[in-house]
Amino acid sequence: MDCRWRSASCGFTPATPTAPDITGLAFPPTSWSGWRPRPAVILDVFRGGQALVAADLRRLLKETQGAHKEIEPHHYGAVGNRDVLIRLQNNIKLRAIAANDLERGLAVLRTMTLIAPDRGGCGGRRRCCRAGSAT
């Protein structure tokens, strides 16, 4: 099921009077959106809003975190707006580092520190600061 923002098949269209209840999820390695109509839908915001099922999530988790990893309840936990911003900024930072644009990477890290000064610019997750590790 392809759940693009304006997809009538997902129950939300421009004519819908209220926006759906959407929240960022703690699922690694990137930001996912949980959409909570009945039943709940998990959208991959980096692949055009494609809806994901448990098998997709399990495969992605194993590909990015290791073959031994399994989905756990905390992966479905909601994250706040600041956490979503930190994750998005981290993705930008990692792309800059991969392109050997260290000046840009440092600038993004400084922005991350402004967004979440109590987290050292890393969202409280040390592993997100390693090159090649997306959150």
Backbone as a chain_set.jsonl record, in Angstrom:
{"seq": "MDCRWRSASCGFTPATPTAPDITGLAFPPTSWSGWRPRPAVILDVFRGGQALVAADLRRLLKETQGAHKEIEPHHYGAVGNRDVLIRLQNNIKLRAIAANDLERGLAVLRTMTLIAPDRGGCGGRRRCCRAGSAT", "coords": {"N": [[0.845, -1.171, 0.0], [0.69, 2.103, -0.925], [1.105, 4.968, 0.778], [0.786, 7.865, 0.311], [0.764, 11.348, 1.219], [-1.597, 12.576, 0.247], [-3.239, 10.476, -0.295], [-6.183, 8.864, -0.957], [-6.671, 6.212, -0.411], [-5.571, 5.788, 2.033], [-7.151, 7.073, 3.759], [-6.925, 9.822, 4.153], [-7.409, 12.841, 2.714], [-7.149, 15.922, 0.837], [-9.642, 16.999, 1.371], [-10.336, 16.09, 3.858], [-11.487, 17.0, 7.038], [-9.894, 17.277, 9.38], [-6.466, 17.007, 10.32], [-4.564, 13.955, 10.279], [-3.511, 12.032, 13.171], [-0.285, 12.215, 13.556], [2.92, 11.031, 14.341], [6.436, 11.089, 15.136], [8.504, 8.183, 15.149], [10.53, 6.031, 17.213], [11.964, 4.2, 15.786], [14.899, 2.705, 14.6], [16.922, 3.084, 11.631], [16.332, 5.642, 10.939], [14.061, 8.451, 10.769], [10.689, 7.711, 11.227], [7.25, 7.891, 10.467], [4.466, 7.533, 12.446], [1.168, 6.891, 11.925], [-1.94, 7.366, 13.161], [-4.668, 6.509, 12.464], [-7.477, 4.319, 12.501], [-6.886, 1.168, 11.325], [-3.562, 1.61, 12.785], [-0.889, 3.059, 10.865], [2.377, 2.789, 9.567], [4.586, 4.979, 8.156], [7.104, 5.396, 5.695], [8.983, 8.022, 5.611], [11.078, 8.707, 4.016], [10.821, 7.461, 1.649], [8.809, 8.418, -0.037], [6.47, 8.259, 1.493], [5.673, 5.639, 1.718], [3.787, 2.928, 2.961], [4.607, 0.782, 5.639], [4.909, -2.609, 6.637], [5.096, -5.094, 9.284], [7.011, -7.019, 8.441], [8.581, -5.548, 6.639], [9.701, -3.636, 8.374], [11.155, -5.292, 10.108], [13.052, -6.387, 8.338], [14.425, -4.028, 7.556], [15.461, -3.252, 10.042], [17.242, -5.378, 10.605], [18.99, -5.119, 8.415], [20.213, -2.663, 8.965], [20.996, -2.622, 11.646], [21.996, -5.078, 12.321], [22.026, -8.644, 11.87], [21.172, -10.079, 14.064], [19.359, -8.541, 15.433], [16.077, -7.802, 16.631], [12.697, -6.622, 16.335], [11.541, -4.495, 18.864], [9.35, -3.424, 21.533], [9.985, -0.711, 22.223], [10.805, 0.38, 19.825], [8.565, 1.28, 18.569], [7.916, 3.474, 19.968], [6.874, 6.825, 20.558], [8.511, 9.801, 19.475], [9.586, 13.107, 20.329], [9.185, 16.41, 18.843], [11.673, 17.722, 18.848], [13.436, 15.555, 18.87], [12.878, 14.463, 16.352], [13.776, 16.559, 14.707], [16.521, 16.519, 15.377], [17.241, 13.988, 14.412], [16.789, 14.334, 11.654], [18.605, 16.423, 11.099], [20.935, 15.044, 11.746], [21.037, 13.186, 9.667], [21.525, 14.919, 7.51], [24.014, 15.886, 8.309], [25.562, 13.508, 8.22], [25.494, 12.957, 5.478], [26.942, 15.143, 4.538], [29.46, 14.624, 5.682], [30.042, 12.193, 4.422], [30.368, 13.147, 1.862], [32.715, 14.356, 2.131], [32.617, 16.949, 3.027], [33.478, 18.488, 5.424], [33.327, 20.93, 6.701], [30.669, 21.719, 6.313], [29.459, 19.581, 7.671], [30.299, 20.119, 10.302], [29.032, 22.57, 10.696], [26.347, 21.765, 10.652], [26.358, 20.119, 12.891], [26.765, 22.059, 14.858], [24.316, 23.385, 14.639], [22.676, 21.32, 15.501], [23.428, 21.259, 18.157], [22.396, 23.681, 19.012], [19.676, 23.156, 18.76], [19.31, 21.077, 20.575], [20.78, 21.549, 23.218], [21.393, 20.223, 25.598], [22.062, 17.718, 24.85], [24.462, 17.453, 23.605], [24.495, 17.896, 20.87], [23.82, 15.564, 19.706], [21.481, 14.281, 20.126], [21.411, 12.742, 22.402], [22.291, 10.258, 21.804], [25.084, 8.63, 21.448], [26.079, 7.044, 19.346], [25.025, 8.169, 17.06], [26.686, 10.12, 16.239], [28.786, 9.018, 14.929], [30.448, 8.662, 11.862], [28.672, 7.472, 9.093], [26.644, 6.285, 10.495], [23.382, 6.412, 10.57], [20.553, 7.926, 12.159]], "CA": [[0.0, 0.0, 0.0], [1.451, 3.344, -0.98], [0.33, 5.884, 1.601], [1.231, 9.24, 0.136], [0.019, 12.289, 2.041], [-2.92, 12.873, -0.287], [-3.814, 9.237, -0.792], [-7.513, 8.527, -0.448], [-6.666, 4.839, 0.07], [-5.126, 5.804, 3.42], [-8.157, 7.751, 4.548], [-6.685, 11.259, 4.316], [-7.39, 13.582, 1.452], [-7.233, 17.361, 1.119], [-10.978, 17.35, 1.828], [-10.524, 15.63, 5.223], [-11.567, 18.211, 7.853], [-8.823, 17.39, 10.368], [-5.249, 16.27, 9.981], [-4.425, 12.713, 11.038], [-2.596, 12.071, 14.309], [0.99, 11.703, 13.066], [4.017, 11.236, 15.282], [7.697, 10.442, 14.804], [8.744, 6.96, 15.914], [11.907, 5.786, 17.632], [12.516, 3.086, 15.018], [16.182, 3.033, 13.95], [17.973, 4.064, 11.836], [15.924, 6.976, 10.498], [12.77, 8.874, 11.295], [9.506, 7.122, 10.627], [6.036, 8.526, 10.966], [3.348, 6.662, 12.798], [-0.094, 7.544, 11.628], [-2.814, 6.624, 14.036], [-6.104, 6.287, 12.276], [-7.714, 2.913, 12.837], [-5.741, 0.764, 12.148], [-2.365, 2.448, 12.675], [-0.047, 2.859, 9.687], [3.72, 3.348, 9.705], [5.0, 5.509, 6.863], [8.521, 5.662, 5.471], [9.01, 9.401, 5.11], [12.184, 8.86, 3.071], [10.473, 6.747, 0.415], [7.545, 8.912, -0.579], [5.321, 7.952, 2.325], [5.296, 4.231, 1.552], [3.365, 2.255, 4.189], [5.446, -0.36, 5.982], [4.329, -3.656, 7.485], [6.073, -5.648, 10.227], [8.103, -7.688, 7.718], [9.45, -4.487, 6.121], [10.424, -3.063, 9.506], [12.115, -6.298, 10.588], [14.131, -6.438, 7.35], [15.198, -2.791, 7.68], [16.193, -3.294, 11.308], [18.351, -6.315, 10.447], [19.943, -4.548, 7.456], [20.927, -1.501, 9.491], [21.461, -2.794, 13.02], [22.621, -6.388, 12.477], [21.133, -9.788, 11.653], [20.702, -10.588, 15.348], [18.382, -7.624, 16.02], [14.651, -8.036, 16.441], [11.862, -5.486, 16.692], [11.162, -4.45, 20.277], [8.29, -2.427, 21.74], [10.456, 0.676, 22.236], [10.958, 0.863, 18.447], [7.309, 1.919, 18.187], [7.689, 4.599, 20.862], [6.814, 8.157, 19.946], [9.58, 10.754, 19.796], [9.13, 14.484, 20.255], [9.589, 17.229, 17.694], [13.108, 17.973, 18.925], [14.103, 14.321, 18.443], [12.736, 14.361, 14.897], [14.704, 17.535, 14.116], [17.886, 16.029, 15.568], [17.456, 12.878, 13.473], [16.903, 14.881, 10.301], [19.885, 17.125, 11.032], [21.996, 14.04, 11.727], [21.108, 12.65, 8.304], [22.2, 15.941, 6.7], [25.419, 15.896, 8.734], [26.231, 12.308, 7.714], [25.684, 13.12, 4.033], [28.046, 16.093, 4.357], [30.703, 13.914, 6.009], [30.283, 11.219, 3.349], [30.822, 13.91, 0.697], [33.967, 14.984, 2.574], [32.361, 18.36, 3.294], [33.568, 18.526, 6.879], [32.878, 22.244, 7.159], [29.206, 21.636, 6.377], [29.136, 18.659, 8.752], [30.491, 20.84, 11.557], [27.965, 23.578, 10.791], [25.117, 21.062, 11.018], [26.538, 19.703, 14.281], [26.519, 23.253, 15.666], [22.866, 23.572, 14.644], [22.119, 20.28, 16.374], [23.695, 21.682, 19.532], [21.424, 24.733, 19.316], [18.355, 22.531, 18.886], [19.286, 20.242, 21.784], [22.05, 21.825, 23.885], [21.625, 19.263, 26.668], [22.379, 16.417, 24.266], [25.752, 17.495, 22.922], [24.308, 17.908, 19.421], [23.701, 14.198, 19.196], [20.209, 13.689, 20.502], [21.581, 11.822, 23.507], [22.697, 8.951, 21.292], [26.468, 8.788, 20.996], [26.348, 6.371, 18.086], [24.584, 8.966, 15.909], [27.76, 11.034, 15.847], [29.788, 8.302, 14.146], [30.229, 8.734, 10.414], [28.088, 6.259, 8.53], [25.576, 5.779, 11.349], [22.201, 7.27, 10.512], [19.589, 7.666, 13.237]], "C": [[0.889, 1.232, 0.0], [0.601, 4.424, -0.32], [0.836, 7.307, 1.465], [0.267, 10.18, 0.861], [-1.397, 12.532, 1.547], [-3.655, 11.63, -0.774], [-5.158, 8.933, -0.144], [-7.533, 7.11, 0.104], [-6.219, 4.743, 1.52], [-6.081, 6.581, 4.314], [-7.928, 9.236, 4.767], [-6.584, 11.89, 2.945], [-7.421, 15.065, 1.798], [-8.598, 17.78, 1.651], [-11.238, 16.901, 3.274], [-10.482, 16.838, 6.156], [-10.459, 18.358, 8.89], [-7.636, 16.552, 9.93], [-5.179, 14.998, 10.809], [-3.439, 12.908, 12.188], [-1.293, 11.403, 13.882], [2.066, 12.013, 14.091], [5.275, 10.558, 14.763], [7.88, 9.216, 15.686], [10.223, 6.777, 16.179], [12.573, 4.666, 16.843], [13.835, 3.485, 14.362], [16.142, 2.589, 12.499], [17.547, 5.469, 11.47], [14.594, 7.336, 11.129], [11.646, 8.228, 10.51], [8.316, 7.87, 11.187], [5.001, 7.474, 11.262], [2.074, 7.446, 12.605], [-1.158, 6.75, 12.35], [-4.304, 6.76, 13.715], [-6.362, 4.856, 12.74], [-7.747, 2.125, 11.552], [-4.546, 1.697, 11.908], [-1.563, 2.071, 11.434], [1.317, 3.463, 9.995], [4.197, 3.715, 8.318], [6.502, 5.705, 6.827], [8.614, 7.032, 4.823], [10.127, 9.636, 4.109], [11.932, 8.118, 1.763], [9.068, 7.121, -0.04], [6.316, 8.576, 0.224], [4.823, 6.534, 2.187], [4.921, 3.632, 2.908], [4.22, 1.006, 4.396], [4.678, -1.334, 6.862], [5.45, -4.239, 8.336], [7.255, -6.304, 9.515], [9.09, -6.669, 7.139], [10.316, -3.916, 7.239], [11.492, -4.026, 10.028], [13.316, -6.377, 9.641], [15.025, -5.21, 7.457], [16.031, -2.78, 8.958], [17.413, -4.204, 11.184], [19.415, -5.782, 9.483], [20.8, -3.45, 8.07], [21.544, -1.714, 10.864], [22.131, -4.145, 13.277], [21.598, -7.504, 12.404], [20.535, -10.32, 12.944], [19.597, -9.729, 15.965], [16.954, -8.026, 15.676], [13.889, -6.785, 16.861], [11.459, -5.623, 18.158], [10.125, -3.347, 20.465], [8.779, -0.98, 21.714], [10.673, 1.236, 20.833], [9.698, 1.585, 17.958], [6.994, 3.132, 19.06], [7.712, 5.924, 20.12], [8.029, 8.974, 20.379], [9.029, 12.158, 19.601], [9.658, 15.204, 19.029], [11.093, 17.471, 17.678], [13.888, 16.74, 18.468], [14.032, 14.14, 16.929], [13.703, 15.324, 14.214], [16.153, 17.062, 14.231], [18.184, 14.899, 14.593], [17.623, 13.392, 12.048], [18.224, 15.618, 10.117], [21.047, 16.127, 10.989], [22.147, 13.429, 10.336], [21.821, 13.629, 7.366], [23.692, 15.955, 7.017], [26.163, 14.696, 8.155], [26.447, 12.368, 6.204], [26.833, 14.078, 3.743], [29.388, 15.412, 4.624], [31.046, 12.919, 4.907], [30.791, 11.899, 2.084], [32.132, 14.642, 0.983], [33.832, 16.5, 2.737], [32.307, 18.54, 4.814], [33.125, 19.867, 7.456], [31.358, 22.266, 7.301], [28.778, 20.717, 7.518], [29.251, 19.329, 10.115], [29.407, 21.895, 11.756], [26.645, 22.93, 11.213], [25.204, 20.603, 12.475], [26.31, 20.884, 15.229], [25.013, 23.546, 15.753], [22.196, 22.561, 15.556], [22.3, 20.659, 17.841], [22.75, 22.806, 19.947], [20.035, 24.159, 19.549], [18.238, 21.774, 20.204], [20.593, 20.413, 22.553], [22.39, 20.823, 24.979], [22.028, 17.884, 26.152], [23.687, 16.41, 23.499], [25.636, 17.439, 21.416], [24.061, 16.543, 18.835], [22.418, 13.524, 19.638], [20.309, 12.701, 21.648], [22.026, 10.441, 23.085], [24.094, 9.073, 20.713], [26.715, 8.167, 19.633], [25.943, 7.211, 16.876], [25.679, 9.902, 15.428], [28.854, 10.33, 15.053], [29.439, 8.434, 12.675], [29.675, 7.406, 9.942], [26.961, 5.683, 9.363], [24.413, 6.745, 11.318], [21.29, 6.936, 11.678], [18.18, 7.905, 12.764]], "O": [[1.757, 1.367, 0.862], [-0.485, 4.753, -0.798], [1.279, 7.892, 2.454], [-0.896, 9.844, 1.086], [-2.312, 12.679, 2.358], [-4.587, 11.727, -1.573], [-5.249, 8.766, 1.073], [-8.326, 6.816, 0.999], [-6.459, 3.728, 2.174], [-5.829, 6.724, 5.511], [-8.685, 9.859, 5.513], [-5.754, 11.498, 2.124], [-7.694, 15.424, 2.943], [-8.707, 18.811, 2.315], [-12.25, 17.285, 3.859], [-9.542, 17.63, 6.084], [-10.116, 19.485, 9.248], [-7.783, 15.53, 9.26], [-5.684, 14.965, 11.931], [-2.633, 13.839, 12.175], [-1.201, 10.176, 13.848], [2.122, 13.113, 14.639], [5.197, 9.567, 14.036], [7.458, 9.211, 16.842], [11.066, 7.306, 15.454], [13.662, 4.228, 17.214], [13.893, 4.486, 13.647], [15.324, 1.725, 12.183], [18.316, 6.409, 11.666], [14.068, 6.579, 11.946], [11.659, 8.207, 9.279], [8.389, 8.424, 12.283], [4.7, 6.625, 10.424], [1.95, 8.568, 13.097], [-1.253, 5.54, 12.147], [-5.105, 7.088, 14.591], [-5.473, 4.252, 13.339], [-8.609, 2.406, 10.72], [-4.53, 2.47, 10.95], [-1.559, 0.917, 11.007], [1.404, 4.524, 10.611], [4.216, 2.88, 7.413], [7.104, 6.132, 7.812], [8.354, 7.184, 3.63], [10.13, 10.655, 3.419], [12.771, 8.157, 0.863], [8.253, 6.262, -0.379], [5.209, 8.604, -0.314], [3.669, 6.25, 2.506], [5.645, 3.805, 3.889], [4.516, 0.274, 3.451], [3.895, -0.93, 7.721], [6.62, -3.916, 8.132], [8.394, -6.153, 9.956], [10.299, -6.902, 7.149], [11.521, -3.734, 7.067], [12.605, -3.61, 10.349], [14.461, -6.427, 10.09], [16.25, -5.332, 7.45], [17.183, -2.345, 8.947], [18.505, -3.833, 11.615], [20.609, -5.974, 9.711], [21.978, -3.319, 7.738], [22.521, -1.049, 11.209], [22.758, -4.342, 14.318], [20.45, -7.341, 12.818], [19.481, -10.956, 12.913], [18.96, -10.154, 16.929], [16.669, -8.519, 14.585], [14.387, -5.985, 17.653], [11.089, -6.699, 18.627], [10.034, -2.435, 19.643], [8.063, -0.103, 21.23], [10.721, 2.454, 20.666], [9.763, 2.404, 17.04], [5.938, 3.747, 18.916], [8.477, 6.111, 19.174], [8.507, 8.85, 21.506], [8.117, 12.372, 18.803], [10.473, 14.67, 18.276], [11.719, 17.43, 16.618], [14.887, 16.864, 17.76], [15.002, 13.716, 16.301], [14.375, 14.951, 13.253], [16.924, 17.194, 13.281], [19.267, 14.856, 14.009], [18.502, 12.932, 11.319], [18.888, 15.457, 9.093], [22.028, 16.344, 10.277], [23.264, 13.184, 9.883], [22.623, 13.219, 6.528], [24.528, 16.026, 6.116], [27.277, 14.846, 7.653], [27.463, 11.887, 5.703], [27.609, 13.858, 2.812], [30.343, 15.605, 3.872], [32.204, 12.81, 4.502], [31.552, 11.306, 1.32], [32.595, 15.446, 0.174], [34.808, 17.238, 2.601], [31.24, 18.719, 5.4], [32.607, 19.928, 8.571], [30.826, 22.771, 8.289], [27.84, 21.033, 8.25], [28.401, 19.129, 10.982], [28.923, 22.085, 12.871], [25.912, 23.482, 12.034], [24.221, 20.693, 13.21], [25.718, 20.713, 16.294], [24.505, 23.91, 16.814], [21.267, 22.892, 16.293], [21.423, 20.406, 18.666], [22.347, 22.878, 21.108], [19.304, 24.617, 20.427], [17.202, 21.82, 20.868], [21.432, 19.513, 22.543], [23.567, 20.598, 25.258], [22.305, 16.982, 26.944], [23.985, 15.438, 22.805], [26.562, 16.989, 20.74], [24.086, 16.367, 17.617], [22.293, 12.304, 19.529], [19.396, 11.901, 21.855], [22.13, 9.541, 23.919], [24.264, 9.57, 19.6], [27.484, 8.71, 18.84], [26.458, 6.994, 15.779], [25.601, 10.423, 14.315], [29.764, 10.989, 14.552], [28.274, 8.329, 12.29], [30.152, 6.344, 10.342], [26.37, 4.676, 8.971], [24.453, 7.788, 11.971], [21.255, 5.794, 12.136], [17.234, 7.737, 13.534]]}, "num_chains": 1, "name": "protein.A"}
